[in-house]
Amino acid sequence: MTRPGEADIEPVLSEPGPLRIHHVHGDPRAALDQVLRDHLHHRLRQAETTDPEFAAGTAAETVGFTLRGGKRLRSTLAWWGWRAGGGPVSGPVAQHALAACASLELLQTCALVHDDVMDGSGTRRGVPCVHRVHEGEHRENGWSGEARRYGESLAVLVGDLALAWADDMLSGALPGVLRPEAGRTVWREMRTEMIAGQFLDVHGQATRSRSESLALRIDLLKTASYTVERPLHLGAAMAGAPPAVTDALRSYGRDVGVAFQFADDLAGAYGDTATTGKPVGDDLREGKTTLLLALGTRLALERGDTEALELLERVGAGAAPSEASAVLERLGARERVGEHCRGLAARGVSHLEGVELPDPVRTFLTGLAERIGEEA
């Protein structure tokens, strides 16, 4: 029987050649992918010496998940932060910076796999989630114990291993960058913020909170910090960027990162599963504390729309996502969240005005903000 993730990592199992990257002047994704593949190949071989079954199972799945799909957004932003801070684009120092940036992809694996378990999601990137795959494996083989518990347990291990490998990859790379301790400080803060945001998300869902301030706090910690602000900060810190550059990047990251989450919330309620990779309506089905839901609840209260209010109070407790999304649109919540998204994206770009940045960095960051605004 083929183990989950085994087919996905086949290209990685071939022996990697010598590092072929000499310089990275433009889009860094190919270079980041190569560094990540080489590192994961090495870790997989090490896992085989620990235990062959572990290597073929949890370790292989961690590698497969990390390399399968994904836009490499966080690692790319970290590289642009490095460039913004004056970091070199070639030579051994640049190679170490690439590896440090690529370690964010393993942190992302941890976050996604654990998030899917906490949300009880069915699919991720258009395929069954890790815990669902193992749950089905357990049932198919008629193994002892509870299938759901087994699936979730193995998914937790995949996420844990990804986090351990992320730390290892960063620790191995940092000594070769310009400001290693500054990078380590950002990494520590980012991990804690990510988990704090996840806690608030889970707690808010359990208490069925409709607080706009809580929704914004979750968006800031769980998404903006971890997805945009801190990756840029990590790269800039490793390069020893001037304070003005660091401040501009972080301000951009906070605004554009929250806008990113607003766009994601709208896609989750009104988008297309083929594009998002997850069933549309999942956040509403689970009763997530989003600005879309919190704002809609306030609008219903202000207008005395008891029918809408009653439905929105049942979101996460049996209300049909399609009905909830229709009510939120009727109330104007969808339009307002879109306006907020576009406003934050534009404000994010304004933080970069008057700051000296390499042209490729400015072009990428401006384009990213514009795309996020257009998606709303």
Order of alpha helices (4+ residues) and beta strands (2+ residues): alpha-alpha-alpha-alpha-beta-beta-alpha-alpha-alpha-alpha-alpha-alpha-alpha-alpha-alpha-alpha-alpha-alpha-alpha
